[in-house]
Amino acid sequence: RFAEGFGLPALEAAVCGAMVASNLLGGVNDFLKTDENCIKLQTHDLKFDLDQICKFIDISHLGAKNGAQNAKALAEQYSPEKIGVAWLHFLKNIPQRGRTIK
């Protein structure tokens, strides 16, 4: 299995409204949803991958309309302000030798 880590390029593409092809391993599961903003590809399964790509081509006219709506919501969810607040909360709650940062 190959993980994609956080997948910043995939997030950037999804925020722009593009459908993303991904193996859905690693951090991309947080923001990629099959048939919403991505098609799932499998490692080492060419037939499955080709079927997914053909399915995407068949529904791509729907994806453009839904992609714009999903992209706006995704951009808001991962805005610098929201990510900054989440990181600050995370960092403040890391125990440091038995105590938390205040």
C-alpha positions as CSV (number, residue, x, y, z in Angstrom):
1,R,0.0,0.0,0.0
2,F,1.2,3.5,-0.8
3,A,-0.1,6.4,1.4
4,E,-0.3,9.9,0.1
5,G,0.3,11.7,3.4
6,F,-1.7,14.8,3.8
7,G,-2.0,15.3,0.0
8,L,-1.8,19.0,-0.4
9,P,-1.9,18.9,-4.3
10,A,-5.1,16.8,-4.0
11,L,-6.6,19.3,-1.7
12,E,-5.6,22.2,-3.9
13,A,-7.2,20.5,-6.9
14,A,-10.4,19.7,-5.0
15,V,-10.7,23.3,-3.8
16,C,-10.5,24.4,-7.4
17,G,-13.5,22.1,-8.2
18,A,-11.5,19.5,-10.1
19,M,-12.2,15.8,-9.7
20,V,-9.2,14.0,-8.2
21,A,-8.1,10.5,-8.9
22,S,-6.6,9.0,-5.8
23,N,-5.9,5.7,-4.0
24,L,-7.6,7.2,-0.9
25,L,-4.8,6.2,1.4
26,G,-3.5,8.5,4.0
27,G,-4.7,12.0,4.9
28,V,-6.7,12.5,1.7
29,N,-9.5,10.6,3.3
30,D,-10.2,13.7,5.4
31,F,-11.4,15.7,2.4
32,L,-11.8,13.4,-0.7
33,K,-15.2,11.7,-1.0
34,T,-15.8,9.2,-3.8
35,D,-18.2,10.4,-6.5
36,E,-18.3,13.8,-4.8
37,N,-14.9,15.2,-5.6
38,C,-12.8,12.2,-6.5
39,I,-12.7,8.8,-8.1
40,K,-11.0,6.1,-6.1
41,L,-8.2,4.2,-7.8
42,Q,-6.7,1.0,-6.4
43,T,-3.0,0.1,-6.3
44,H,-2.3,-2.8,-8.7
45,D,-5.8,-3.2,-10.1
46,L,-5.8,-1.8,-13.7
47,K,-9.3,-3.1,-14.6
48,F,-10.8,-1.4,-11.5
49,D,-9.0,1.9,-12.3
50,L,-10.1,1.9,-15.9
51,D,-13.7,1.2,-14.9
52,Q,-13.5,4.1,-12.4
53,I,-12.1,6.5,-15.1
54,C,-14.8,5.5,-17.6
55,K,-17.5,6.0,-14.9
56,F,-16.0,9.5,-14.3
57,I,-16.2,10.3,-18.0
58,D,-19.8,9.3,-18.1
59,I,-20.8,11.5,-15.1
60,S,-18.3,14.4,-15.7
61,H,-21.1,16.8,-16.8
62,L,-22.6,16.3,-13.3
63,G,-19.3,16.7,-11.6
64,A,-18.7,20.2,-12.9
65,K,-21.9,21.5,-11.3
66,N,-21.4,19.6,-8.0
67,G,-17.7,20.3,-8.0
68,A,-18.1,24.0,-7.7
69,Q,-20.4,23.6,-4.7
70,N,-18.2,21.1,-3.1
71,A,-15.1,23.2,-3.8
72,K,-16.5,26.2,-2.0
73,A,-17.4,24.2,1.1
74,L,-14.0,22.5,1.1
75,A,-12.2,25.8,0.7
76,E,-14.1,27.2,3.7
77,Q,-13.4,24.1,5.8
78,Y,-9.6,24.2,5.1
79,S,-9.2,28.0,5.2
80,P,-6.0,29.3,6.7
81,E,-8.0,30.8,9.6
82,K,-9.7,27.5,10.5
83,I,-6.4,25.5,10.1
84,G,-4.6,28.0,12.2
85,V,-7.1,27.7,15.1
86,A,-7.0,23.9,14.9
87,W,-3.2,23.9,15.0
88,L,-3.2,26.3,18.0
89,H,-5.7,24.1,19.8
90,F,-3.6,21.0,19.0
91,L,-0.3,22.6,20.1
92,K,-1.8,24.0,23.4
93,N,-3.0,20.5,24.3
94,I,0.3,18.7,23.9
95,P,1.5,17.6,27.3
96,Q,4.9,19.0,28.2
97,R,6.4,17.1,31.0
98,G,3.1,16.6,32.8
99,R,1.5,20.0,32.1
100,T,-0.2,21.7,29.2
101,I,0.6,25.1,27.7
102,K,-1.8,27.9,28.7
